[in-house]
């Protein structure tokens, strides 16, 4: 059984699977939005490979971190080869 099947068995139908990037961490890189039999939607992430129901706030935190990483890489590229285009526009 794969991880998606494990998540569906525990938390309900997977509506969406997405990547959760972690700098320097080789596990816990997949998240899911699941819907249970009552139609309740939830965020499912993993901690050391074990899936758990996360909060929307945790997912927003991951997005803020990713935006920070992109900004830092853009700055590094602009130092090497100015002017580096803003990838957000």
Order of alpha helices (4+ residues) and beta strands (2+ residues): alpha-beta-beta-beta-beta-alpha
